[in-house]
Amino acid sequence: MTAQGWWLTLHIPKRIVDLVMDLQKAAIFPKDQTWWFAWNTLNIALPSLLQNATDLEREWDALRVFSSRAELRFGRRGQGWGCWLLLEEQPREVMRDLYSRVREAVEVHIVEADHHVLAGQKLRFAHEEKRGEIVYPRLLEYGVPDDNLSQALVVRVKAYYDSAYRLMTMRYAEIEGRTPGTLEPRQYPNPIEAIALARGDLQGGAQ
């Protein structure tokens, strides 16, 4: 199903954790329903439920915080830093006063729902079964509560397209376990619907 999405460029926060807390207060990042992952040159934090906000304050080169409602991105951009928020709801309405305080610029995009299967399958590590991948090789701990190793881990994503229907980016929405063979077919773009949306709502959607 084709929808509308907003890609906000935000002012660089003094502390990323404070911005995350503000977004939690706006119910954009609900407790126990918000995930995060990050990386730098020495470490990778795989997608996990956000349980300790202090994890976000390490010296990451790239950081993502996401829920079904939005994804926050913070990371290096050239010699500086960048901060962005992607969501499929009118940001002025859901963010209220926070919108004018943190927004620097906004773009409107066409959005399609999709999914990706995360790396990792049931393997034996040190006399116990864990999720991993032989090709790396390494243990893959995603921080998923009650991870069922017989299922694939699937991340729901939102694909952002421009008005010419070129893929610009994808944001994470949520992670779930799915039994192999039960995933629905991918949602391929509907060109007619996309063109109509681009000519109409996208022309005046940015605020």
PEHUDA-V235356 format. One record per residue. RES is the residue in one small letter. PHI is phi in degrees with one decimal (NA if undefined). PSI is psi as a letter, one per 20 degrees, with the letter a starting at -180 (999 if undefined). OMEGA is omega in degrees with one decimal (NA if undefined). Layout:
# PEHUDA-V235356
res;phi;psi;omega
RES;PHI;PSI;OMEGA
RES;PHI;PSI;OMEGA
This chain:
# PEHUDA-V235356
res;phi;psi;omega
m;NA;p;179.8
t;-81.0;p;179.9
a;-136.1;a;179.8
q;-115.3;q;179.0
g;-135.5;q;-179.4
w;-114.5;p;179.3
w;-113.6;o;-175.3
l;-96.6;p;165.7
t;-91.9;p;-174.9
l;-107.8;q;170.6
h;-62.6;q;-179.3
i;-67.5;p;-179.2
p;-76.6;q;174.7
k;-65.8;h;177.5
r;-135.4;p;-177.3
i;-62.7;h;-178.7
v;-65.7;h;178.2
d;-66.4;h;177.7
l;-65.9;g;178.1
v;-61.0;g;178.9
m;-63.1;h;177.5
d;-62.9;h;178.5
l;-71.1;h;173.8
q;-65.3;g;179.0
k;-63.2;h;177.6
a;-84.2;j;178.6
a;67.1;j;177.4
i;-79.5;h;177.0
f;-119.1;n;-177.0
p;-65.0;q;177.8
k;-61.6;p;180.0
d;66.5;j;176.6
q;-132.8;j;-177.9
t;-119.5;p;-175.4
w;-117.9;r;176.5
w;-153.7;q;167.9
f;-155.6;r;-174.5
a;-163.9;r;175.3
w;-156.4;q;168.4
n;-142.0;a;-174.6
t;-68.4;i;-175.5
l;-112.7;i;-171.4
n;-151.8;q;173.9
i;-127.8;p;173.2
a;-101.2;o;-178.2
l;-70.0;q;-179.3
p;-54.1;p;-179.2
s;-146.9;q;172.8
l;-62.2;p;179.7
l;-79.8;o;-179.2
q;-114.8;h;-179.4
n;-133.3;o;-175.0
a;-63.2;h;179.9
t;-65.8;h;176.4
d;-61.1;h;-177.4
l;-74.2;i;-172.5
e;-90.3;j;175.2
r;-67.5;r;-176.1
e;-81.4;m;178.8
w;-84.9;q;172.0
d;-80.2;h;177.6
a;-146.5;p;-176.7
l;-137.3;p;175.8
r;-129.2;p;172.6
v;-125.6;p;-174.0
f;-146.6;q;173.8
s;-145.4;a;177.9
s;-65.2;i;-175.6
r;-95.5;h;-173.8
a;-167.0;r;170.7
e;-132.1;p;175.9
l;-103.5;p;179.1
r;-121.0;p;177.7
f;-140.9;p;-178.8
g;-176.2;r;-179.0
r;-69.5;q;176.2
r;-140.0;n;-173.8
g;66.2;c;178.3
q;-87.5;i;-177.6
g;-118.2;b;-178.6
w;-130.5;q;176.6
g;-134.1;q;179.5
c;-142.2;p;-175.5
w;-140.2;q;175.7
l;-132.6;p;177.9
l;-117.2;p;179.7
l;-156.2;r;-176.1
e;-111.1;k;174.8
e;-122.4;q;179.7
q;-56.5;o;-172.4
p;-63.3;h;-179.5
r;-61.8;h;-178.1
e;-78.7;g;-175.2
v;-83.4;h;-178.0
m;-92.6;h;178.6
r;52.6;c;-175.9
d;-62.7;h;-179.2
l;-62.6;h;-177.3
y;-57.8;g;-177.6
s;-71.5;h;-178.2
r;-77.8;h;-171.8
v;-111.1;i;-174.7
r;-74.8;p;172.9
e;-109.9;g;178.4
a;-156.2;r;-179.9
v;-146.2;p;173.8
e;-124.2;q;178.2
v;-110.0;p;-176.0
h;-132.6;r;169.3
i;-82.5;p;-175.9
v;-128.0;p;173.7
e;-122.8;p;175.7
a;-79.1;q;-179.3
d;-153.6;a;177.4
h;-153.6;q;172.4
h;-130.3;q;173.9
v;-93.4;p;-179.2
l;-75.0;q;178.4
a;-65.8;q;175.8
g;123.8;p;175.7
q;-144.6;r;-176.6
k;-70.0;o;178.2
l;-134.0;r;177.9
r;-97.8;p;177.1
f;-124.5;p;173.7
a;46.5;l;174.7
h;67.9;j;173.9
e;-146.5;q;-179.4
e;-90.9;p;178.8
k;-138.6;r;174.9
r;-86.8;p;-178.8
g;-160.7;a;-179.4
e;-149.0;p;-176.4
i;-66.8;h;-173.3
v;-66.6;i;-177.6
y;-81.7;g;-23.3
p;-87.6;q;177.9
r;-167.4;q;172.8
l;-73.8;p;-179.3
l;-115.4;n;-179.9
e;-104.4;o;-175.3
y;-87.6;i;-179.1
g;70.1;k;179.0
v;-95.1;p;179.8
p;-59.6;p;177.0
d;52.2;l;-178.7
d;-63.1;o;178.9
n;-87.0;o;-173.7
l;-68.3;i;178.0
s;-82.2;i;178.9
q;-106.1;q;171.5
a;-84.8;q;173.2
l;-90.8;p;-175.6
v;-118.5;p;175.0
v;-103.2;p;174.8
r;-76.7;p;-177.7
v;-126.0;r;173.8
k;-119.0;o;-179.1
a;-90.3;p;-178.1
y;-101.9;p;179.4
y;-116.6;q;173.4
d;-85.6;a;-175.1
s;-67.5;i;175.2
a;-94.0;j;179.3
y;62.6;k;171.3
r;-96.5;p;-179.0
l;-66.2;p;-178.6
m;-102.2;g;179.6
t;-168.4;r;172.3
m;-131.8;p;175.4
r;-113.1;q;175.6
y;-77.7;q;178.7
a;-118.3;g;179.6
e;-163.6;r;-179.0
i;-120.1;p;178.8
e;-148.9;q;174.1
g;-87.9;p;179.5
r;-134.5;p;177.3
t;-71.1;p;179.0
p;-51.8;p;179.3
g;94.2;i;-178.5
t;-104.0;i;179.7
l;-72.2;p;178.7
e;-73.9;q;178.4
p;-58.6;q;178.0
r;-62.2;q;177.8
q;-87.0;o;178.9
y;-83.6;q;-175.2
p;-58.4;q;174.0
n;-99.6;o;-172.8
p;-58.2;g;-177.1
i;-64.7;g;179.4
e;-64.6;h;-179.0
a;-64.8;g;-179.7
i;-64.2;g;179.2
a;-63.3;g;179.2
l;-65.9;g;-178.5
a;-64.4;h;-177.4
r;-74.9;h;-176.2
g;-101.9;e;-171.7
d;-60.5;h;-174.7
l;-68.7;h;-176.4
q;-69.6;h;-177.6
g;-125.6;j;-173.3
g;-81.6;h;-176.8
a;-72.9;p;178.6
q;-137.8;999;NA
